[in-house]
Amino acid sequence: MSNSLYIPAAGMLAEDARADVIANNLANVRTAGFRKDFVSFRQRLLRSGAADVPGRSVPGLALDRTAWDREPGPAFVTGRPLDLALQGEGWFAVRRDGRTVYTRAGDFRVNADGRLSTSDGRGEVLSTGGSPISLAGIPRVEVNGRGEVVGPEGVIAALAVVAFDDESRLEKIGDALFRDAGGAGPRTATAVEVVPGALEQASVEPVREMTAMIAAMRAYEMNAEALRMQDEMLGKAANEVGRLQA
């Protein structure tokens, strides 16, 4: 197949991938602790004479990687005592499905087992000792700036807040949760403050994302038009030029 078809087709695939990422960002604009994603691309080149070699990559743009934003979203005051935001470095440690994962989404509640959990009740918030925090039978609790969960009788537990030497090793698993994909280097966070009665909002700027979506759609349409024109030109070359020579 002609490279003139491969290149706009690759461009369409690239812009389609970009639009999917932007759409997901916009869908999570109200998700606490959500970090937006972005994509990067690389240019693929094809050496002369390699177009017909099976398995050889085709020219044009190709998806390089998808990464997430390292900058936190703004804090929003809710006044709810179990809503917690982190100011500075740090992630809440959560036990979900038998493994420890991490989040910046502090919209916690008490689940059916009386333990402090994520908003969906599936992840249990861990203490500095690595155990879930039980609040069963405690009528009222609050959390101070040191991350201590305090009840009428005093301190119940301290939240496990960790930082990472290499946050690029954290991998999204959905629901504003991240897992250590290996080598992230979790440690106790020191340069952090827990802000009770507040939530970290998504790091998504809707206007900027909408502008990026429009740009991606227009680029897709331009590549689609280029593909159509190339297809027509090749059709004419195969049919009309050949008939004139005959």
N, C-alpha and C positions, 0 to 999 in steps of 0.2 A: 504494500500500500504506500502511496506517495506521502512523503513527509509533510506536504502541504495540508494533508488531512489529519495527520497525527498531532501536529502542533496546536491547532485550535481545539481539537478534541481533548487534549491534555489540559488546555486552559479552562475548558468547561468543567472538567472534573475538579480542578483546583478551586475554582470559584464556588462550585457546589459544596465542597468540603468547608470552605470559609463561611458560607452562608449557614451551614448546619451548626457550626460553632457559635456564630453570632446569635442564631435563634435560641440556642440553649442558654446563652448569657441572658438574653431578654426574658426567657421563661423563668429565670431564677432571680430576677431583679428584687424580689421581696423575700428571698430566702436568706435568713440570718447566717452570717459567717461564710457566705458563698464567695469564692474567688473566681473571677472571670477567667476564661480561657482565651488563648489566641493561637493562631497557626502561623508557621513559617514555611516557605517553599524553597526549593532548589531548582536550578535549571539543569535539565538533562540534555546532554549532547550525544549525537550519534556519529561515530566515525564513518568515513566514506566507505561505501560498499557493504555496510553492516545491516542494511534495512531488512534483508531477507534471511538473516541468521535467526533460527528459532531460539526463543528465550532471551534475546538481546533487548535491552530496554529501549523504548521509543523516545524520540526527542520531545522537548516541551517542558512545561512546569510539572513538578511533582511535589506532593506533600512531604515536607522534611520532618516536622514534628509538631505536636500540640503541647503547649505548656500553659501553666496557670500563673496568674498575677501574684507577685510577692507582696504587693502593697495591700494593707488592710482597708476595709471599707470604713466609712464614718460611723461613729457611735450615735445611737438614738436612745433617748431616755424614755423608759416605759413605766418606771415606778413599781414594777412587779418585783417582789423580793427575790425570786428565783431566776430572774433574768440577769445574766452576768456578761460583762464585756471585759476584754483584756486590753490593757493599755501598755504597749511595748511588746517585747518578744514573748512568745509563749503560746502553748496549746493546751486545751483541756484533754486529759487522758480518759478514755472511755472504753469499757469492756463490752464488746458486741460479738455475738456468735462465737464466744470462746477465745477471742483474740483482742489485743489492745490496739485501739485506733485513736485518732486525734482529731480535734475539731476546734474551730474558733466560734462556733455557734453555741451561745450560752443560754438558749431558751429552754431551761431545764424545768422539770416537774417531778412530782413523786409518782412512781408507777404503781401498779396493782400490788406489788410485793412490798411496798413501803420504802423503796429505795430511790435515791436521787437519780434521775435518768434524763436522757435526751427527750425532745418534744414528742417523738413517736413512741416512747416507752421501751424501745428495743435495745438501747445502749445504756449501760449503767455507769454513772460517773464514778471515777476512782478517787480514793484518798491517797495521801502521800505514802501510805503503807501498802498500796496496791490492792486494797479491798473496796467493794462497793460501800456506799455511804447509806446506812439505814436510818430512816426518819420515821419509822413506824411508831405511832402513838405519841409523837411529839407535836403539839398543837401549833406551834409557831417557831419558825427559824429565820435567821438572817445570815448573810455572808458579809464579812468585813473586807477591807482592802488587802489584807494579807491572805485572803482565800480561806479563812477559817469559817466553818459552818457552826453557828452559835444558836443554841436553844435556851429555854428558860433556866436550865441547870448549868449552863456554861458551854464550853467548846465541845462539839460532838466529833468533829474531824476536820482535817485540812485538805483542801482540794489539791490533787496532783496536777501541777502546771509545769509542763516541760518545754524546753527549747531544743533546737537542733543546730548542730554545726553546719549541716548542709541540707537546707530545706528543699533543694532540687531533687533530693532522693525521696521526698514524700509523693505519694501517688494517690490521686482521687479514686474513691470507691463509691461515690454517690452520697446523697443526703448530707452534704457539707462535711463528710468524713474523709480522712486521709489515713493511709497506712504507710509504715516505713518499708520501702521497697528494698532496703539493705544499704547500710553505710550512712544513714542520716545522722547517727550519733546523738540519741536523746540524752538529755541531762536536765537537772532541775533548773527551771528558769529563775533568774535572779533580777534581771532588769525588766520587771513586769509589775503591774498593779491590777488587782481585780476591782472592777467598777460594778457595784451592785445596782440593780434597778435600771440597767441599760443593756442594749444589744448592739453587736457589731453588724452593720448592714452589709449587703452585698457590695463588692467592689466594682459594680457595674454602673456606668453612666449611660442611661437610656438614650439620650440624644446622640451621643457619640456612636453607640452601637447601631442606632437606626441609620445614621449617616453611612457607617461602614456597610450595612446591609444593602443600602441603595447602590453603593459603589460596586459591591460584589454582584448584584443583579445586573447592573449595566455591563460590567465586564463579561459576565456569562452571555448576555445577549450579543455583545460584539463578537465573541468567539463563535457563537452559534451562527451568526450571519457570515462570518469568514468561512466557516465550514460549509455552509450552503453554497456560497459563491465558488469555492474550490471544487465542490462536487459538480456544479453546473459546468465549470470550465473543463474538468476532466471528462464529463459526459460528451461535451461538444468535441473535444480532442479525439475521443474514441469513435464517435459516430459521424460527425460532419466532415472532419478533416480526412478521415479514412475514405469517405464516399467521394470527396473531391479528387483524391489521388487515383481512385479507380476510374 
